[in-house]
Amino acid sequence: MPGIAGMTTSGVLRAAVIAEFNRSFDLRQKAENAAVKKAFLEVDSTRRSEVHAGFESMPKVSRWPRLTARQKDSFNEFYVEIENHDWNLWVSWNRNDKDDDQTKQLMPRVRNGAKRFVQLRERIMVQLLTSTSDPSLLPSIPNAYDGAALLSGSSRFGVATGNVRSGSGVATAAAIKADFQGAIGSYFHKVQDTGGEPYYDPSELEYDAFMLVFNPDNIEVFIDAFKADSIPATPLGSAAISNVLANGKFPMPTLYPTQRVTGDDWYMICIGLDVKPFCQQNRQAILQDEQTRDNSDVSRNTKEDGVGWDSRSGWGIWEPRTIVKVDN
């Protein structure tokens, strides 16, 4: 998501405000958790809504009998329609208040505007994960391409419980680890629609391919569960393999506590592959408007100044196989 692309009232916008927003936006994007970015496939858009076609799976390799015609297969496809929405942030202040402000806090507050736009991606991600109604975000929660909700406990993708698993609670690190192992087992059992082949190769399911999204109230037990010396040496927890890694160098999943998740449910997202859980559709970069006495009758009549930003983008579900919800 780029910073400010242009000015809508050339000649009256203050360069300092734009420069401050762009500087802060760039810093905020660099500071944004890389795991959240990896959860989104970014595409460009030129219309109000777009239909994106994706390829479900590669056909499997088959024996080619001698002197017979080569067998030809095709990709299975899926389609996702995403509508673009306008996103807006406007703040105003009385000119007297700005002039009388001895702490000079206007620029720091402008930096917060940049932070709010960078946070939009995480807010959308959690809304889709939790299927939460929020009038300031998506007006409705879209279904996945197979017609089901993003998270479904019904038989799906070769797994009897779909991509929702009953959890063991969050009271102990042992419970977290057991659910983590079970969730990885669900990933192993997911199949492609072409020929019933496994969707994931075992070599792709290293622990560090996953991001765990959870309530920060439970951060202590999650940290305890994923200390470097406490992870079993096999994703399936085989009793025949040592349960402790002495060198402490085993790759860990990314822990992502966010106050936007409440309760004890948590979410396991595979971010280590090219296939992404969500789709971010960019239609218009951020534009800035300013209301001052130089360009606004409202400001001249009321001393109300203001600055605002807006962008256009759409958001949707791309591949639900990449997510498992642990339902506690």
NORPEFEN-V414781 format. One record per residue. N is the residue number from 1. RES is the residue in one small letter. PHI is phi in whole degrees, -180 to 180 (NA if undefined). PSI is psi in whole degrees, -180 to 180 (999 if undefined). OMEGA is omega in whole degrees, 0 to 359 (none if undefined). Layout:
# NORPEFEN-V414781
n-><N;N>
res-><RES;RES>
phi-><PHI;PHI>
psi-><PSI;PSI>
omega-><OMEGA;OMEGA>
This chain:
# NORPEFEN-V414781
n-><1;2;3;4;5;6;7;8;9;10;11;12;13;14;15;16;17;18;19;20;21;22;23;24;25;26;27;28;29;30;31;32;33;34;35;36;37;38;39;40;41;42;43;44;45;46;47;48;49;50;51;52;53;54;55;56;57;58;59;60;61;62;63;64;65;66;67;68;69;70;71;72;73;74;75;76;77;78;79;80;81;82;83;84;85;86;87;88;89;90;91;92;93;94;95;96;97;98;99;100;101;102;103;104;105;106;107;108;109;110;111;112;113;114;115;116;117;118;119;120;121;122;123;124;125;126;127;128;129;130;131;132;133;134;135;136;137;138;139;140;141;142;143;144;145;146;147;148;149;150;151;152;153;154;155;156;157;158;159;160;161;162;163;164;165;166;167;168;169;170;171;172;173;174;175;176;177;178;179;180;181;182;183;184;185;186;187;188;189;190;191;192;193;194;195;196;197;198;199;200;201;202;203;204;205;206;207;208;209;210;211;212;213;214;215;216;217;218;219;220;221;222;223;224;225;226;227;228;229;230;231;232;233;234;235;236;237;238;239;240;241;242;243;244;245;246;247;248;249;250;251;252;253;254;255;256;257;258;259;260;261;262;263;264;265;266;267;268;269;270;271;272;273;274;275;276;277;278;279;280;281;282;283;284;285;286;287;288;289;290;291;292;293;294;295;296;297;298;299;300;301;302;303;304;305;306;307;308;309;310;311;312;313;314;315;316;317;318;319;320;321;322;323;324;325;326;327;328>
res-><m;p;g;i;a;g;m;t;t;s;g;v;l;r;a;a;v;i;a;e;f;n;r;s;f;d;l;r;q;k;a;e;n;a;a;v;k;k;a;f;l;e;v;d;s;t;r;r;s;e;v;h;a;g;f;e;s;m;p;k;v;s;r;w;p;r;l;t;a;r;q;k;d;s;f;n;e;f;y;v;e;i;e;n;h;d;w;n;l;w;v;s;w;n;r;n;d;k;d;d;d;q;t;k;q;l;m;p;r;v;r;n;g;a;k;r;f;v;q;l;r;e;r;i;m;v;q;l;l;t;s;t;s;d;p;s;l;l;p;s;i;p;n;a;y;d;g;a;a;l;l;s;g;s;s;r;f;g;v;a;t;g;n;v;r;s;g;s;g;v;a;t;a;a;a;i;k;a;d;f;q;g;a;i;g;s;y;f;h;k;v;q;d;t;g;g;e;p;y;y;d;p;s;e;l;e;y;d;a;f;m;l;v;f;n;p;d;n;i;e;v;f;i;d;a;f;k;a;d;s;i;p;a;t;p;l;g;s;a;a;i;s;n;v;l;a;n;g;k;f;p;m;p;t;l;y;p;t;q;r;v;t;g;d;d;w;y;m;i;c;i;g;l;d;v;k;p;f;c;q;q;n;r;q;a;i;l;q;d;e;q;t;r;d;n;s;d;v;s;r;n;t;k;e;d;g;v;g;w;d;s;r;s;g;w;g;i;w;e;p;r;t;i;v;k;v;d;n>
phi-><NA;-77;-80;-65;-92;-172;-117;-95;-134;-56;99;-120;-77;-83;-60;-64;-68;-63;-62;-67;-62;-63;-62;-68;-62;-62;-65;-66;-64;-67;-85;-59;-58;-61;-64;-65;-60;-68;-82;-121;-86;-99;-133;-94;-139;-126;-135;-63;-141;-134;-109;-108;-101;-124;-100;-70;-164;-86;-58;-82;-74;-126;-64;-110;-59;-61;65;-115;-68;-62;-76;-117;-122;-135;-71;-80;-118;-136;-130;-129;-103;-128;-97;-82;-126;-85;-122;-136;-142;-132;-130;-134;-154;-82;-60;-63;-63;-64;-66;-88;-71;-82;-92;55;-97;-64;-64;-58;-71;-62;-60;-66;-62;-64;-61;-64;-70;-66;-71;-59;-61;-66;-61;-65;-57;-70;-60;-69;-65;-94;52;-98;-79;-145;-63;-90;-118;-64;-68;-152;-92;-74;-82;-75;-65;-87;90;-94;-65;-51;-115;-138;-88;-84;-56;-164;58;86;-115;-60;-101;62;-111;-126;-121;-72;-92;-104;90;-127;-75;-135;-63;-62;-66;-62;-64;-63;-70;-63;-63;-64;-66;-64;-59;-64;-62;-62;-86;-68;-118;-83;-79;-93;74;66;-78;-59;-74;-110;-81;-53;-69;-85;-100;-69;-59;-77;-81;-117;-115;-107;-107;-154;-69;-63;-61;-104;-64;-64;-73;-68;-62;-64;-68;-113;-62;-60;-100;-123;-95;-57;-82;-137;-57;-97;63;-61;-66;-81;-111;-53;-91;-133;-101;-68;-81;65;-109;-70;-64;-103;-67;-82;-90;-130;-76;-144;-68;-77;-100;-116;77;-106;-66;-141;-129;-115;-120;-83;-115;-90;-119;-70;-78;-107;-70;-126;-126;-114;-110;-98;-106;-140;-69;-69;-113;-120;-123;-134;-113;-137;-66;-75;-135;-140;-64;-59;-65;-66;-87;-123;65;-91;-99;-168;-143;-146;-133;-148;-147;-130;-162;-127;-141;-159;-94;-106;-130;-69;-63;-83;-128;-130;-98;-98;-93;-107>
psi-><116;169;-154;128;-26;-179;137;-10;72;136;-16;-10;140;122;-31;-39;-44;-45;-40;-42;-49;-41;-47;-39;-44;-44;-41;-40;-40;-31;-15;140;124;-29;-37;-42;-39;-15;-5;133;122;130;156;160;148;3;177;-38;157;147;120;132;135;159;124;-48;157;133;154;158;135;153;141;96;145;140;21;159;145;132;133;133;172;162;145;143;157;162;137;125;130;128;139;144;155;138;132;144;121;133;145;162;158;136;-34;-41;-41;-45;-32;-6;110;-15;-10;56;2;-46;-43;-36;-33;-40;-35;-29;-41;-40;-40;-38;-38;-34;-13;-40;-45;-40;-43;-43;-47;-36;-43;-39;-44;-6;49;137;127;111;-17;-4;-143;136;-22;157;119;154;165;174;-20;5;-9;167;161;-46;121;134;3;163;130;136;28;4;128;-35;18;-137;32;129;141;128;173;12;-180;25;-29;157;-34;-38;-42;-46;-41;-42;-35;-45;-43;-37;-40;-37;-36;-40;-41;-34;-9;138;159;161;-18;105;7;25;154;139;-38;137;141;-33;-17;-15;49;156;-36;4;-3;147;132;120;125;170;129;-16;-21;16;-34;-43;-32;-42;-41;-38;-32;29;150;-23;14;3;129;151;2;139;-27;5;40;132;-17;-8;143;142;-1;138;111;-33;-11;21;11;136;136;152;158;123;127;83;136;136;-7;-15;126;164;-168;-2;147;166;137;118;128;112;6;4;171;-27;125;152;-38;165;132;120;115;120;-45;131;171;130;152;140;151;139;113;175;-18;-24;5;126;-35;-46;-42;-33;-26;-8;20;111;164;166;144;158;149;154;171;131;161;157;142;-178;134;-66;103;-16;-18;0;140;130;131;109;109;999>
omega-><183;176;184;183;183;181;183;177;186;176;180;178;180;183;182;181;179;180;181;179;182;179;181;180;179;179;180;179;179;180;180;181;183;181;179;178;182;180;186;166;181;179;178;183;177;182;179;176;182;171;181;177;177;179;185;188;175;176;181;178;179;177;180;182;182;176;176;179;178;177;181;177;178;176;162;182;171;185;179;177;183;179;176;177;174;178;192;170;179;176;180;181;176;184;177;180;178;182;182;183;180;182;177;186;184;181;174;178;175;177;178;175;177;179;182;179;178;181;184;182;180;180;178;180;182;177;179;180;187;182;185;175;179;184;179;181;182;182;176;181;182;171;174;185;179;177;179;175;178;181;182;179;177;181;188;176;179;180;186;182;178;178;172;179;173;184;180;182;182;183;184;175;180;179;179;181;180;179;177;179;180;179;177;175;177;178;180;185;179;184;172;178;180;176;178;180;176;180;181;170;181;181;180;188;170;182;184;174;188;169;179;182;187;178;181;175;182;187;183;182;176;177;179;181;187;169;187;183;187;184;175;187;178;180;182;173;181;181;183;182;181;185;184;176;188;185;175;184;181;182;183;171;176;177;183;175;177;180;177;174;178;180;187;174;174;191;181;186;176;182;186;183;177;179;187;178;189;180;175;185;185;180;182;176;183;173;180;171;178;176;179;178;180;187;188;173;178;180;180;183;186;186;177;174;180;176;181;179;176;176;175;178;177;186;180;180;179;184;183;178;186;187;170;174;173;189;178;none>
